[in-house]
Structure formats: C-alpha cells, structure tokens
C-alpha cells in the first residue's frame, strides 16, 4: 500500500512540475530596452523623415519587406555580413516637438544569436547617416 501511495504522490508532483515548465515555456521574456544608438531625433516633419528613410534603405540595397506610410513604419532585411546572417529591422518615425521627428530602429538577428554575432549597430548608423544626407537635399519648409 505504501509503495502505491508514494508512486501516486511522485506522479502528481512530476505532473505539476511538467505543467509549470510547459506554462512558463510559452511566456515571452521581457525585451531589453533598445540601445541609445538605435534612436535618433531629426529636425524635420515625420513625412519628410519617413521619405528620407525609405531612400536611405533603398540606397543601401536593403530588402523592404513591408511599409505602412500612414503609420510611418517600414520593415526591411539587412543582408548577410561577415559577422551575421543578416538582420530584420523595423524603422518607426514618430512626431516630436516643434515639427521634429523621432526615429527608432528595432533589430532582430535573422539567424538568432548562435549564428549571428553582430549587433546591427553599424547598419543602423548607416541608415541614420543616409536619412541626414537625404534631408540635407530637401529645402526647408516655409513657415507662415
């Protein structure tokens, strides 16, 4: 009798452990905060900054996956490098103060951490430089 009771208790305990493991496995971990280098403010309206961002992405031959002009969001892929299998990036333009814009770029490694060692920082900074160059070409809007 004592052996069967012990077996039942162990089965219940094992079931509880497996259930907890299964439930916690599906939960997402909280993402670390975005690094400062993945954000930048521009002194131009969001529409101009978004257009400049699209030109910067195209000039660097990155593959646009999707774009939402109304919300000023573009998803794109940065190709394979010596350190990575590439990155999936999402660029977002938000309104800032005084008709300025805030741009953020979210980065996800295409091959995961095991096959991609870079951070994407160099690629992000190139995109920001391209936006600055494009905005320098646009004459400032007249204020009335």
DSSP file (Angstrom, degrees, kcal/mol; ACC not computed):
  #  RESIDUE AA STRUCTURE BP1 BP2  ACC     N-H-->O    O-->H-N    N-H-->O    O-->H-N    TCO  KAPPA ALPHA  PHI   PSI    X-CA   Y-CA   Z-CA
    1    1 A X     >        0   0    0      0, 0.0     4,-1.9     0, 0.0     5,-0.2   0.000 360.0 360.0 360.0 -45.1    0.0    0.0    0.0
    2    2 A X  H  >  +     0   0    0      1,-0.2     4,-2.1     2,-0.2     5,-0.2   0.853 360.0  54.4 -63.9 -33.9    2.7    2.5    1.0
    3    3 A X  H  > S+     0   0    0      1,-0.2     4,-2.2     2,-0.2    -1,-0.2   0.911 108.0  47.9 -66.8 -42.8    4.5    2.0   -2.3
    4    4 A X  H  > S+     0   0    0      2,-0.2     4,-2.1     1,-0.2    -1,-0.2   0.866 111.4  51.3 -68.2 -34.7    1.5    2.8   -4.4
    5    5 A X  H  X S+     0   0    0     -4,-1.9     4,-2.4     2,-0.2    -1,-0.2   0.919 110.9  48.0 -64.7 -43.8    0.8    5.9   -2.4
    6    6 A X  H  X S+     0   0    0     -4,-2.1     4,-2.3     1,-0.2    -2,-0.2   0.887 110.6  51.8 -63.8 -40.3    4.3    7.1   -2.8
    7    7 A X  H  X S+     0   0    0     -4,-2.2     4,-2.3     2,-0.2    -1,-0.2   0.900 109.7  49.4 -63.7 -42.0    4.1    6.4   -6.6
    8    8 A X  H  X S+     0   0    0     -4,-2.1     4,-2.5     2,-0.2    -2,-0.2   0.923 110.9  49.5 -64.2 -43.9    0.9    8.4   -6.8
    9    9 A X  H  X S+     0   0    0     -4,-2.4     4,-2.5     1,-0.2    -2,-0.2   0.908 112.1  48.1 -61.8 -41.7    2.5   11.4   -4.9
   10   10 A X  H  X S+     0   0    0     -4,-2.3     4,-2.8     2,-0.2    -1,-0.2   0.895 111.0  50.8 -65.9 -38.9    5.5   11.2   -7.2
   11   11 A X  H  X S+     0   0    0     -4,-2.3     4,-2.3     2,-0.2    -2,-0.2   0.905 111.9  47.2 -64.7 -41.1    3.3   11.1  -10.3
   12   12 A X  H  X S+     0   0    0     -4,-2.5     4,-2.4     2,-0.2    -2,-0.2   0.920 113.6  48.1 -65.3 -43.8    1.3   14.2   -9.1
   13   13 A X  H  X S+     0   0    0     -4,-2.5     4,-2.3     2,-0.2    -2,-0.2   0.923 112.7  47.9 -62.9 -45.4    4.5   16.0   -8.3
   14   14 A X  H  X S+     0   0    0     -4,-2.8     4,-2.6     1,-0.2    -1,-0.2   0.898 111.0  51.5 -62.7 -41.1    6.0   15.2  -11.6
   15   15 A X  H  X S+     0   0    0     -4,-2.3     4,-2.5     1,-0.2    -2,-0.2   0.906 109.8  49.8 -62.1 -42.3    2.8   16.3  -13.4
   16   16 A X  H  X S+     0   0    0     -4,-2.4     4,-2.4     2,-0.2    -2,-0.2   0.911 111.2  48.6 -64.3 -42.1    2.8   19.6  -11.5
   17   17 A X  H  X S+     0   0    0     -4,-2.3     4,-2.5     2,-0.2    -2,-0.2   0.927 112.6  48.0 -63.5 -45.3    6.5   20.2  -12.5
   18   18 A X  H  X S+     0   0    0     -4,-2.6     4,-2.5     2,-0.2    -2,-0.2   0.895 111.1  51.1 -62.8 -40.5    5.8   19.4  -16.1
   19   19 A X  H  X S+     0   0    0     -4,-2.5     4,-2.6     2,-0.2    -2,-0.2   0.932 111.4  46.9 -62.8 -46.4    2.7   21.7  -16.2
   20   20 A X  H  X S+     0   0    0     -4,-2.4     4,-2.4     1,-0.2     5,-0.2   0.906 112.7  49.9 -62.8 -41.2    4.7   24.6  -14.7
   21   21 A X  H  X S+     0   0    0     -4,-2.5     4,-1.7     2,-0.2    -2,-0.2   0.917 112.0  48.2 -62.7 -43.1    7.5   24.0  -17.2
   22   22 A X  H  X S+     0   0    0     -4,-2.5     4,-1.1     2,-0.2    -2,-0.2   0.917 112.8  47.6 -63.7 -44.3    5.1   23.9  -20.1
   23   23 A X  H  < S+     0   0    0     -4,-2.6     4,-0.4     1,-0.2     3,-0.3   0.896 114.4  45.2 -66.4 -40.5    3.3   27.1  -19.0
   24   24 A X  H >< S+     0   0    0     -4,-2.4     3,-0.7     1,-0.2    -1,-0.2   0.781 103.4  65.9 -75.2 -25.0    6.4   29.1  -18.4
   25   25 A X  H 3< S+     0   0    0     -4,-1.7    -1,-0.2     1,-0.2    -2,-0.2   0.863 100.6  49.8 -63.2 -36.6    7.9   27.9  -21.7
   26   26 A X  T 3< S+     0   0    0     -4,-1.1     2,-0.2    -3,-0.3    -1,-0.2   0.603  89.3  99.6 -80.2 -12.1    5.3   29.7  -23.8
   27   27 A X  S <  S-     0   0    0     -3,-0.7     2,-0.2    -4,-0.4    -3,-0.0  -0.557  74.2-123.1 -80.8 139.9    5.7   33.1  -22.0
   28   28 A X        -     0   0    0     -2,-0.2     2,-0.2     1,-0.1    -1,-0.1  -0.539  20.7-123.7 -78.3 143.4    7.8   35.7  -23.7
   29   29 A X        -     0   0    0     -2,-0.2     2,-0.2     1,-0.1    -1,-0.1  -0.590  37.5 -97.0 -79.1 149.1   10.7   37.2  -21.8
   30   30 A X        -     0   0    0     -2,-0.2     2,-0.1     1,-0.1    -1,-0.1  -0.516  43.8-118.1 -69.7 133.0   10.7   40.9  -21.4
   31   31 A X        -     0   0    0     -2,-0.2     3,-0.1     1,-0.1    -1,-0.1  -0.418  26.5-110.8 -72.2 142.9   12.8   42.5  -24.1
   32   32 A X        -     0   0    0      1,-0.1    -1,-0.1    -2,-0.1     3,-0.1  -0.363  47.0 -87.1 -67.6 155.5   15.8   44.5  -23.1
   33   33 A X        -     0   0    0      1,-0.1    -1,-0.1    -2,-0.0     2,-0.1  -0.299  50.8 -97.2 -63.5 149.3   15.5   48.3  -23.7
   34   34 A X        -     0   0    0      1,-0.1    -1,-0.1    -3,-0.1    72,-0.1  -0.408  44.3-107.5 -66.0 139.1   16.5   49.5  -27.1
   35   35 A X    >   -     0   0    0      1,-0.1     3,-1.8    -2,-0.1    -1,-0.1  -0.321  23.8-116.8 -67.2 153.1   20.1   50.8  -27.2
   36   36 A X  G >  S+     0   0    0      1,-0.3     3,-1.7     2,-0.2    -1,-0.1   0.835 112.3  63.4 -58.8 -34.7   20.6   54.6  -27.5
   37   37 A X  G 3  S+     0   0    0      1,-0.3    -1,-0.3     3,-0.0    -2,-0.1   0.631  93.2  64.2 -69.0 -10.8   22.3   54.2  -30.8
   38   38 A X  G <  S+     0   0    0     -3,-1.8    67,-2.3    66,-0.0     2,-0.4   0.314  98.9  63.9 -93.7   9.5   19.1   52.8  -32.3
   39   39 A X  E <   +A  104   0A   0     -3,-1.7     2,-0.3    65,-0.2    65,-0.2  -0.975  57.9 167.9-131.8 145.3   17.2   56.0  -31.8
   40   40 A X  E     -A  103   0A   0     63,-2.5    63,-3.4    -2,-0.4     2,-0.4  -0.980  24.9-136.6-156.4 146.5   17.7   59.5  -33.3
   41   41 A X  E     -A  102   0A   0     -2,-0.3     2,-0.4    61,-0.2    61,-0.2  -0.826  18.3-164.8-102.2 142.3   15.8   62.8  -33.5
   42   42 A X  E     -A  101   0A   0     59,-3.0    59,-2.9    -2,-0.4     2,-1.1  -0.971  24.1-131.5-127.0 143.0   15.6   64.8  -36.7
   43   43 A X  S    S+     0   0    0     -2,-0.4     2,-0.3    57,-0.2    57,-0.1  -0.345  79.5  87.2 -91.7  55.1   14.6   68.4  -37.1
   44   44 A X  S    S-     0   0    0     -2,-1.1    -2,-0.2    57,-0.1    96,-0.0  -0.969  87.7 -87.0-144.9 156.1   12.2   67.7  -39.9
   45   45 A X     >  -     0   0    0     -2,-0.3     4,-2.2     1,-0.1     3,-0.5  -0.265  42.4-109.5 -64.6 153.5    8.5   66.7  -40.1
   46   46 A X  H  > S+     0   0    0     54,-0.3     4,-2.9     1,-0.2     5,-0.2   0.839 115.6  56.8 -53.5 -39.4    7.7   62.9  -39.9
   47   47 A X  H  > S+     0   0    0      1,-0.2     4,-2.0     2,-0.2    -1,-0.2   0.916 110.5  43.6 -61.2 -43.1    6.6   62.8  -43.6
   48   48 A X  H  > S+     0   0    0     -3,-0.5     4,-2.4     2,-0.2    -1,-0.2   0.896 114.5  49.7 -68.1 -40.4    9.9   64.1  -44.8
   49   49 A X  H  X S+     0   0    0     -4,-2.2     4,-2.4     2,-0.2    -2,-0.2   0.900 110.3  50.2 -66.7 -40.1   11.9   61.9  -42.4
   50   50 A X  H  X S+     0   0    0     -4,-2.9     4,-2.3    -5,-0.2    -1,-0.2   0.923 111.3  48.4 -64.5 -43.4   10.0   58.8  -43.5
   51   51 A X  H  X S+     0   0    0     -4,-2.0     4,-1.9    -5,-0.2    -2,-0.2   0.908 112.5  48.9 -61.8 -41.8   10.6   59.6  -47.2
   52   52 A X  H  X S+     0   0    0     -4,-2.4     4,-2.4     1,-0.2    -1,-0.2   0.874 109.2  53.3 -65.3 -37.2   14.3   60.1  -46.5
   53   53 A X  H  X S+     0   0    0     -4,-2.4     4,-2.6     2,-0.2    -2,-0.2   0.912 107.2  50.8 -64.3 -42.8   14.4   56.8  -44.5
   54   54 A X  H  X S+     0   0    0     -4,-2.3     4,-2.2     1,-0.2    -1,-0.2   0.899 112.1  47.6 -62.0 -40.0   12.9   54.9  -47.5
   55   55 A X  H  X S+     0   0    0     -4,-1.9     4,-2.6     2,-0.2    -2,-0.2   0.890 111.0  51.1 -67.6 -39.0   15.5   56.5  -49.8
   56   56 A X  H  X S+     0   0    0     -4,-2.4     4,-1.2     2,-0.2    -2,-0.2   0.917 111.1  47.8 -63.5 -43.6   18.3   55.6  -47.3
   57   57 A X  H  <>S+     0   0    0     -4,-2.6     5,-2.1     1,-0.2     3,-0.3   0.918 114.4  46.5 -63.2 -44.6   17.2   52.0  -47.1
   58   58 A X  H ><5S+     0   0    0     -4,-2.2     3,-1.8     1,-0.2    -2,-0.2   0.890 107.6  56.6 -65.8 -40.2   16.9   51.7  -50.9
   59   59 A X  H 3<5S+     0   0    0     -4,-2.6    -1,-0.2     1,-0.3    -2,-0.2   0.794 107.5  49.2 -62.9 -27.7   20.3   53.4  -51.4
   60   60 A X  T 3<5S-     0   0    0     -4,-1.2    -1,-0.3    -3,-0.3    -2,-0.2   0.311 114.1-119.8 -95.3   8.6   21.9   50.7  -49.3
   61   61 A X  T < 5 +     0   0    0     -3,-1.8     2,-0.3     1,-0.2    -3,-0.2   0.796  55.2 158.9  60.6  33.8   20.2   47.9  -51.2
   62   62 A X      < -     0   0    0     -5,-2.1     2,-0.7    16,-0.1    -1,-0.2  -0.627  45.6-112.3 -83.8 148.8   18.3   46.6  -48.2
   63   63 A X  E     -B   77   0A   0     14,-1.8    14,-2.7    -2,-0.3     2,-0.4  -0.728  23.5-141.5 -88.3 114.8   15.2   44.5  -49.0
   64   64 A X  E     -B   76   0A   0     -2,-0.7    12,-0.3    12,-0.2     3,-0.1  -0.628  19.5-179.1 -75.3 125.1   11.9   46.2  -47.9
   65   65 A X  E     -     0   0A   0     10,-2.8     2,-0.3    -2,-0.4    11,-0.2   0.836  65.7 -14.6 -91.8 -41.3    9.5   43.6  -46.5
   66   66 A X  E     -B   75   0A   0      9,-1.7     9,-2.9     2,-0.0    -1,-0.4  -0.986  56.8-160.8-158.9 155.0    6.6   45.9  -45.7
   67   67 A X  E     -B   74   0A   0     -2,-0.3     2,-0.5     7,-0.2     7,-0.2  -0.995   7.0-166.9-145.3 139.6    5.8   49.5  -45.4
   68   68 A X  E  >> -B   73   0A   0      5,-3.3     5,-1.9    -2,-0.4     4,-1.1  -0.882   6.8-178.5-125.0  94.3    3.0   51.4  -43.7
   69   69 A X  T  45S+     0   0    0     -2,-0.5    -1,-0.1     1,-0.2   -19,-0.1   0.838  80.2  58.6 -66.6 -32.8    3.1   55.0  -44.9
   70   70 A X  T  45S+     0   0    0      1,-0.2    -1,-0.2     3,-0.1    -2,-0.0   0.910 119.0  29.5 -63.6 -41.4    0.1   56.1  -42.7
   71   71 A X  T  45S-     0   0    0     -3,-0.2    22,-0.3     2,-0.1    -1,-0.2   0.453 108.4-124.2 -96.8  -2.3    1.9   55.0  -39.5
   72   72 A X  T  <5 +     0   0    0     -4,-1.1    21,-2.4     1,-0.2     2,-0.4   0.956  62.2 137.8  57.1  56.9    5.4   55.7  -40.9
   73   73 A X  E   < -BC  68  92A   0     -5,-1.9    -5,-3.3    19,-0.2     2,-0.4  -0.998  28.8-177.3-132.2 133.6    6.7   52.2  -40.3
   74   74 A X  E     -BC  67  91A   0     17,-2.3    17,-2.9    -2,-0.4     2,-0.4  -0.998  10.8-157.6-133.9 133.3    8.9   50.1  -42.6
   75   75 A X  E     +BC  66  90A   0     -9,-2.9   -10,-2.8    -2,-0.4    -9,-1.7  -0.901  25.9 161.4-105.8 136.1   10.2   46.6  -42.1
   76   76 A X  E     -BC  64  89A   0     13,-2.7    13,-3.2    -2,-0.4     2,-0.5  -0.968  34.0-121.7-151.5 164.7   13.3   45.5  -44.0
   77   77 A X  E     -BC  63  88A   0    -14,-2.7   -14,-1.8    -2,-0.3     2,-0.5  -0.940  13.1-151.8-115.6 131.7   16.1   43.0  -44.2
   78   78 A X  E     - C   0  87A   0      9,-2.9     9,-2.1    -2,-0.5     3,-0.1  -0.905  33.2-118.6 -99.8 125.1   19.8   43.8  -44.0
   79   79 A X        -     0   0    0     -2,-0.5     7,-0.2     7,-0.2     8,-0.1   0.184  38.5 -63.2 -64.2 178.2   21.8   41.2  -45.8
   80   80 A X        -     0   0    0      5,-0.3     2,-0.2     6,-0.1     5,-0.2  -0.297  52.5-177.1 -64.0 139.1   24.4   38.8  -44.7
   81   81 A X        -     0   0    0      3,-2.1     3,-0.4    -3,-0.1    -1,-0.0  -0.669  46.2 -90.0-124.2-177.8   27.7   40.2  -43.4
   82   82 A X  S    S+     0   0    0     -2,-0.2     3,-0.1     1,-0.2    -2,-0.1   0.767 128.0  35.7 -65.1 -24.2   30.9   38.6  -42.2
   83   83 A X  S    S+     0   0    0      1,-0.1    34,-2.8    33,-0.1    35,-0.8   0.450 121.4  31.8-109.2  -2.6   29.5   38.5  -38.7
   84   84 A X        -     0   0    0     -3,-0.4    -3,-2.1    32,-0.2    32,-0.2  -0.983  63.8-126.9-154.2 158.5   25.9   37.8  -39.2
   85   85 A X  S    S-     0   0    0      1,-0.4    -5,-0.3    -2,-0.3     2,-0.1   0.229  80.2 -89.4 -88.0  12.4   23.3   36.1  -41.4
   86   86 A X        -     0   0    0     -7,-0.2    24,-2.6    24,-0.1    25,-0.5  -0.387  41.7 -96.7 106.1 175.7   21.6   39.4  -41.6
   87   87 A X  E     -CD  78 109A   0     -9,-2.1    -9,-2.9    22,-0.3     2,-0.5  -0.971  10.1-140.0-135.3 146.4   19.1   41.4  -39.6
   88   88 A X  E     -CD  77 108A   0     20,-3.2    20,-2.2    -2,-0.4     2,-0.3  -0.949  34.6-172.9-100.9 126.3   15.4   42.0  -39.7
   89   89 A X  E     -CD  76 107A   0    -13,-3.2   -13,-2.7    -2,-0.5     2,-0.5  -0.903  21.2-158.8-125.2 150.1   14.8   45.7  -38.9
   90   90 A X  E     -CD  75 106A   0     16,-1.9    16,-2.7    -2,-0.3     2,-0.5  -0.976  11.3-161.9-128.1 116.6   11.7   47.8  -38.2
   91   91 A X  E     -CD  74 105A   0    -17,-2.9   -17,-2.3    -2,-0.5     2,-0.4  -0.850   8.7-172.3-100.5 131.0   12.1   51.6  -38.6
   92   92 A X  E     -CD  73 104A   0     12,-2.7    12,-2.2    -2,-0.5     2,-0.5  -0.982  10.4-158.6-126.4 134.8    9.5   53.8  -37.0
   93   93 A X  E     - D   0 103A   0    -21,-2.4     2,-0.3    -2,-0.4    10,-0.2  -0.957  15.9-178.3-112.6 127.2    9.1   57.5  -37.3
   94   94 A X  E     - D   0 102A   0      8,-2.9     8,-2.9    -2,-0.5     2,-0.1  -0.907  33.0 -98.8-123.5 152.1    7.1   59.4  -34.6
   95   95 A X  E     - D   0 101A   0     -2,-0.3     6,-0.3     6,-0.2     2,-0.2  -0.437  41.7-171.7 -67.3 138.6    6.2   63.0  -34.3
   96   96 A X    >   -     0   0    0      4,-3.0     3,-0.5     1,-0.1     2,-0.1  -0.468  34.6 -64.3-114.5-168.8    8.4   65.0  -32.0
   97   97 A X  G >  S+     0   0    0      1,-0.2     3,-1.0    -2,-0.2    -1,-0.1  -0.469 112.3  16.6 -78.9 152.4    8.2   68.5  -30.6
   98   98 A X  G 3  S-     0   0    0      1,-0.3    -1,-0.2    -2,-0.1     3,-0.1   0.874 135.3 -55.9  55.1  45.3    8.4   71.6  -32.8
   99   99 A X  G <  S+     0   0    0     -3,-0.5    -1,-0.3     1,-0.2    -2,-0.2   0.766 107.0 131.3  62.0  28.0    7.6   69.7  -36.0
  100  100 A X    <   -     0   0    0     -3,-1.0    -4,-3.0   -57,-0.1   -54,-0.3  -0.438  47.3-131.9 -99.9 179.0   10.6   67.4  -35.5
  101  101 A X  E     -AD  42  95A   0    -59,-2.9   -59,-3.0    -6,-0.3     2,-0.5  -0.975   3.4-147.2-137.1 148.3   10.7   63.6  -35.7
  102  102 A X  E     -AD  41  94A   0     -8,-2.9    -8,-2.9    -2,-0.3     2,-0.4  -0.971  17.9-164.1-114.6 127.7   11.9   60.7  -33.6
  103  103 A X  E     -AD  40  93A   0    -63,-3.4   -63,-2.5    -2,-0.5     2,-0.4  -0.926   7.8-179.2-114.7 134.9   13.2   57.6  -35.4
  104  104 A X  E     -AD  39  92A   0    -12,-2.2   -12,-2.7    -2,-0.4     2,-0.5  -0.978  11.1-157.7-129.5 147.0   13.7   54.2  -33.8
  105  105 A X  E     - D   0  91A   0    -67,-2.3     2,-0.3    -2,-0.4   -14,-0.2  -0.978   6.0-155.9-127.4 119.0   15.0   51.0  -35.4
  106  106 A X  E     - D   0  90A   0    -16,-2.7   -16,-1.9    -2,-0.5     2,-0.4  -0.738  14.6-155.5 -91.0 141.7   14.3   47.7  -33.8
  107  107 A X  E     + D   0  89A   0     -2,-0.3     2,-0.4   -18,-0.2   -18,-0.2  -0.963  17.3 176.4-126.1 133.9   16.7   44.9  -34.7
  108  108 A X  E     - D   0  88A   0    -20,-2.2   -20,-3.2    -2,-0.4     2,-0.2  -0.998  33.0-120.4-132.4 132.2   16.3   41.1  -34.7
  109  109 A X  E     - D   0  87A   0     -2,-0.4     3,-0.4   -22,-0.2   -22,-0.3  -0.500  14.9-143.7 -69.8 134.3   19.0   38.7  -35.9
  110  110 A X  S    S+     0   0    0    -24,-2.6    -1,-0.1     1,-0.2   -23,-0.1   0.903  99.0  32.6 -65.5 -41.7   18.0   36.6  -38.8
  111  111 A X  S    S-     0   0    0    -25,-0.5     4,-0.5     1,-0.3     3,-0.2   0.341 113.4-116.2 -99.3   7.4   19.8   33.5  -37.7
  112  112 A X    >>  -     0   0    0     -3,-0.4     4,-1.1     1,-0.2     3,-0.8  -0.093  45.3 -60.5  79.1 173.2   19.5   34.0  -34.0
  113  113 A X  T 34 S+     0   0    0      1,-0.2    -1,-0.2     2,-0.2    -3,-0.0   0.758 127.8  65.2 -66.0 -26.0   22.3   34.6  -31.5
  114  114 A X  T 34 S+     0   0    0     -3,-0.2    -1,-0.2     1,-0.2    -2,-0.1   0.811 116.9  23.6 -71.6 -27.8   24.0   31.3  -32.3
  115  115 A X  T <4 S+     0   0    0     -3,-0.8     2,-0.4    -4,-0.5    -1,-0.2   0.419 118.5  62.9-116.2   0.0   24.9   32.2  -35.9
  116  116 A X     <  +     0   0    0     -4,-1.1   -32,-0.2   -32,-0.2    -1,-0.2  -0.983  47.7 170.5-129.2 121.6   24.9   36.0  -35.7
  117  117 A X        +     0   0    0    -34,-2.8   -33,-0.2    -2,-0.4    -1,-0.1   0.633  50.2  90.9-105.5 -16.0   27.4   37.8  -33.5
  118  118 A X        -     0   0    0    -35,-0.8    -9,-0.0     1,-0.1    -2,-0.0  -0.194  64.8-141.5 -77.6 171.7   26.9   41.4  -34.6
  119  119 A X        -     0   0    0    -35,-0.0    -1,-0.1   -11,-0.0   -12,-0.0   0.616  36.2-119.7-105.0 -18.2   24.5   43.9  -33.0
  120  120 A X  S  > S+     0   0    0    -33,-0.0     4,-2.4   -13,-0.0     5,-0.2   0.423  75.9 126.6  90.3  -0.4   23.4   45.7  -36.2
  121  121 A X  H  >  +     0   0    0      1,-0.2     4,-2.7     2,-0.2     5,-0.2   0.913  68.9  51.0 -59.2 -46.3   24.8   49.0  -34.9
  122  122 A X  H  > S+     0   0    0      1,-0.2     4,-1.8     2,-0.2    -1,-0.2   0.905 112.3  46.9 -59.8 -42.4   26.9   49.7  -37.9
  123  123 A X  H  > S+     0   0    0      2,-0.2     4,-1.9     1,-0.2    -1,-0.2   0.895 111.7  50.7 -67.5 -40.4   24.0   49.2  -40.3
  124  124 A X  H  X S+     0   0    0     -4,-2.4     4,-2.4     1,-0.2    -2,-0.2   0.926 109.5  50.2 -62.9 -45.0   21.7   51.3  -38.1
  125  125 A X  H  X S+     0   0    0     -4,-2.7     4,-2.3     1,-0.2    -1,-0.2   0.863 108.4  53.3 -64.0 -34.9   24.2   54.2  -38.1
  126  126 A X  H  X S+     0   0    0     -4,-1.8     4,-2.3    -5,-0.2    -1,-0.2   0.892 108.2  50.5 -64.8 -39.1   24.5   54.0  -41.9
  127  127 A X  H  X S+     0   0    0     -4,-1.9     4,-2.1     2,-0.2    -2,-0.2   0.927 110.6  48.7 -64.9 -43.8   20.7   54.3  -42.2
  128  128 A X  H  X S+     0   0    0     -4,-2.4     4,-2.3     2,-0.2    -2,-0.2   0.901 110.7  51.0 -62.2 -40.7   20.7   57.4  -39.9
  129  129 A X  H  X S+     0   0    0     -4,-2.3     4,-2.3     1,-0.2    -1,-0.2   0.904 109.3  51.4 -62.0 -40.9   23.5   58.9  -42.0
  130  130 A X  H  X S+     0   0    0     -4,-2.3     4,-2.4     2,-0.2    -2,-0.2   0.877 108.2  51.5 -63.8 -37.9   21.5   58.3  -45.2
  131  131 A X  H  X S+     0   0    0     -4,-2.1     4,-2.7     2,-0.2     5,-0.2   0.929 109.5  50.2 -63.6 -45.2   18.5   60.0  -43.7
  132  132 A X  H  X S+     0   0    0     -4,-2.3     4,-1.7     1,-0.2    -2,-0.2   0.913 111.0  49.0 -59.5 -43.6   20.6   63.0  -42.7
  133  133 A X  H  X S+     0   0    0     -4,-2.3     4,-0.9     2,-0.2    -1,-0.2   0.918 112.3  47.9 -62.8 -43.8   22.0   63.2  -46.3
  134  134 A X  H >X S+     0   0    0     -4,-2.4     4,-0.8     1,-0.2     3,-0.7   0.903 110.9  50.6 -64.7 -41.1   18.5   62.9  -47.8
  135  135 A X  H 3< S+     0   0    0     -4,-2.7     3,-0.5     1,-0.2    -1,-0.2   0.824 103.1  60.1 -67.2 -29.8   17.1   65.6  -45.5
  136  136 A X  H 3< S+     0   0    0     -4,-1.7    -1,-0.2     1,-0.2    -2,-0.2   0.779 102.4  54.1 -67.6 -24.9   20.0   67.9  -46.4
  137  137 A X  H << S+     0   0    0     -4,-0.9     2,-0.4    -3,-0.7    -1,-0.2   0.741  92.6  85.2 -77.1 -25.2   18.8   67.7  -50.1
  138  138 A X  S  < S-     0   0    0     -4,-0.8     2,-0.1    -3,-0.5     3,-0.1  -0.654  83.9-124.4 -84.5 125.2   15.3   68.8  -49.1
  139  139 A X        -     0   0    0     -2,-0.4     3,-0.1     1,-0.1    -2,-0.1  -0.447  38.8 -97.1 -65.6 142.2   14.7   72.6  -49.0
  140  140 A X        -     0   0    0      1,-0.1     2,-0.1    -2,-0.1    -1,-0.1  -0.276  42.2-105.2 -60.5 143.9   13.3   73.6  -45.6
  141  141 A X        -     0   0    0      1,-0.1     2,-0.2    -3,-0.1    -1,-0.1  -0.422  36.3-112.4 -68.6 141.7    9.6   74.1  -45.4
  142  142 A X        -     0   0    0     -2,-0.1     2,-0.4    -3,-0.1    -1,-0.1  -0.541  25.1-145.3 -76.4 139.4    8.4   77.7  -45.3
  143  143 A X              0   0    0     -2,-0.2    -1,-0.0     1,-0.1     0, 0.0  -0.879 360.0 360.0-104.4 139.0    6.7   78.9  -42.1
  144  144 A X              0   0    0     -2,-0.4    -1,-0.1     0, 0.0    -2,-0.0   0.404 360.0 360.0-109.8 360.0    3.9   81.4  -42.4
